[in-house]
Amino acid sequence: PAAQAPAPDATAPTRPVPAAAPTAPAQTDPAPAPALGDTMAARARSLLVPVADAEPRPAAPPSVAPVLPGRPVADRPQVRAPGPVQGEQYGVACPWCATPNNPDRHFCVRCAMPMTLEDRSSVHLPWWRRLFHRGAATPWAGDRPRLRRTFDRIVTWVLAAVVLTLLIVAGVNTPDAVQATRDHFSKRAPVPPDSVAASRSYPGHKPELAFDKINNTWWGPGVSQSGEGEWIEARFDEPTRLLDVIITSGTSVRPDQLSESALPHRLKATITLKDGTTTTRELTLDQSAGGQRRSFRVGEVTKVRFTIESSYAVSGSKQVSIAEIEFFGRSNASSS
């Protein structure tokens, strides 16, 4: 047996154990560099904002909402289609469909028409039914015209009356409308009177001076103040159609001579026509110098009288005066 080694003495000095030399780390292969695409993907992931998971959508409402149970509807009456011929085989034939019926029936069992053909041509209808009754046969069921209510008939009659009235008015006024159109577009020509007269005249200023086509001569009644009621008249041997009239107030057309006399303000024109009837026109003049044109459209004239009703600038030392009165009618060149 092998000899056992003596146990170390605890009291014996121990020899220091030399420190172990540093060991070099084991050589390992370097890790491969990440690829360029992975780097860009990582950057993109880092830029993403985290988004919470989408919440579940609520369930869509039903397309058909619940309703209360419907009320029971009563059965519609059943229409009985024409069936087999009823009644006696050798009964009274219907005058409408020739179906035999029992002798005691008043209406046909098949077509429900009366069993007797009544002649109603001799029945006397009231006047209000005869007014709208044209004697036409009553149409059969299914062939009846559109139902016309009473209001529709009233509107139809009113419209017909209005149209008829307009046609009558247009027919009556057509000649006047044609004449007015010709007067509007025709040329004007002076129409001198054949003779003149006046209620009174101032010496040296006879009424002929108001129609001599000279604007520095004038007619005056020789009465101071307004000369109300005084008149001057133009007469035509042949009936003449007049369109316009020009009246020159005062003693001339010069503005500085307006204050030398009173000026006519309102004149009443009494027109006598060919048949002897008369009509009146009211003419209102301005307080200005020169001729004043007024519309004077009237036909078949034989006489025109101008009566003074009021005047401008009246005075006890002045009389009203009219320098010129000119009539105009349709020119013969317009009708050629």
Secondary structure as the mmCIF struct_conf table of DSSP 4:
data_model
#
loop_
_struct_conf.conf_type_id
_struct_conf.id
_struct_conf.beg_label_comp_id
_struct_conf.beg_label_asym_id
_struct_conf.beg_label_seq_id
_struct_conf.end_label_comp_id
_struct_conf.end_label_asym_id
_struct_conf.end_label_seq_id
HELX_LH_PP_P HELX_LH_PP_P1 ALA A 2 ASP A 9
TURN_TY1_P TURN_TY1_P1 ALA A 10 THR A 11
BEND BEND1 ALA A 12 ALA A 12
HELX_LH_PP_P HELX_LH_PP_P2 PRO A 13 GLN A 27
HELX_LH_PP_P HELX_LH_PP_P3 ASP A 29 ALA A 35
HELX_RH_AL_P HELX_RH_AL_P1 LEU A 36 LEU A 47
HELX_LH_PP_P HELX_LH_PP_P4 LEU A 48 PRO A 50
HELX_LH_PP_P HELX_LH_PP_P5 ALA A 52 PRO A 62
BEND BEND2 SER A 63 VAL A 64
HELX_LH_PP_P HELX_LH_PP_P6 LEU A 68 PRO A 82
BEND BEND3 PRO A 84 PRO A 84
BEND BEND4 GLY A 87 GLY A 87
TURN_TY1_P TURN_TY1_P2 GLN A 89 TYR A 90
BEND BEND5 GLY A 91 GLY A 91
STRN STRN1 VAL A 92 ALA A 93
HELX_LH_PP_P HELX_LH_PP_P7 CYS A 94 CYS A 94
TURN_TY1_P TURN_TY1_P3 PRO A 95 CYS A 97
STRN STRN2 PRO A 100 ASN A 101
TURN_TY1_P TURN_TY1_P4 PRO A 103 ASP A 104
BEND BEND6 HIS A 106 HIS A 106
STRN STRN3 PHE A 107 PHE A 107
TURN_TY1_P TURN_TY1_P5 VAL A 109 CYS A 111
STRN STRN4 PRO A 114 PRO A 114
BEND BEND7 MET A 115 THR A 116
TURN_TY1_P TURN_TY1_P6 SER A 121 SER A 122
HELX_RH_AL_P HELX_RH_AL_P2 TRP A 127 PHE A 132
HELX_LH_PP_P HELX_LH_PP_P8 ALA A 136 TRP A 140
TURN_TY1_P TURN_TY1_P7 ALA A 141 GLY A 142
BEND BEND8 ASP A 143 ASP A 143
HELX_RH_AL_P HELX_RH_AL_P3 THR A 150 PHE A 185
BEND BEND9 SER A 186 SER A 186
HELX_LH_PP_P HELX_LH_PP_P9 LYS A 187 LYS A 187
STRN STRN5 ARG A 188 PRO A 190
BEND BEND10 ASP A 194 ASP A 194
STRN STRN6 SER A 195 ALA A 198
BEND BEND11 SER A 199 SER A 199
STRN STRN7 TYR A 202 TYR A 202
TURN_TY1_P TURN_TY1_P8 PRO A 203 GLY A 204
STRN STRN8 HIS A 205 HIS A 205
HELX_RH_3T_P HELX_RH_3T_P1 PRO A 207 PHE A 211
BEND BEND12 ASP A 212 LYS A 213
TURN_TY1_P TURN_TY1_P9 ASN A 215 ASN A 216
STRN STRN9 TRP A 219 TRP A 219
BEND BEND13 GLY A 222 GLY A 222
STRN STRN10 SER A 224 SER A 224
TURN_TY1_P TURN_TY1_P10 GLN A 225 SER A 226
TURN_TY1_P TURN_TY1_P11 GLU A 228 GLY A 229
STRN STRN11 TRP A 231 SER A 249
BEND BEND14 GLY A 250 VAL A 253
HELX_RH_3T_P HELX_RH_3T_P2 PRO A 255 GLU A 260
BEND BEND15 SER A 261 SER A 261
STRN STRN12 ALA A 262 ALA A 262
STRN STRN13 LEU A 263 LEU A 273
TURN_TY1_P TURN_TY1_P12 LYS A 274 ASP A 275
BEND BEND16 GLY A 276 GLY A 276
STRN STRN14 THR A 278 THR A 284
BEND BEND17 GLN A 287 GLN A 287
BEND BEND18 ALA A 289 GLY A 290
STRN STRN15 GLY A 291 TYR A 312
BEND BEND19 ALA A 313 ALA A 313
TURN_TY1_P TURN_TY1_P13 GLY A 316 SER A 317
STRN STRN16 GLN A 319 VAL A 320
STRN STRN17 ILE A 322 ARG A 330
HELX_RH_AL_P HELX_RH_AL_P4 ASN A 332 SER A 335
#
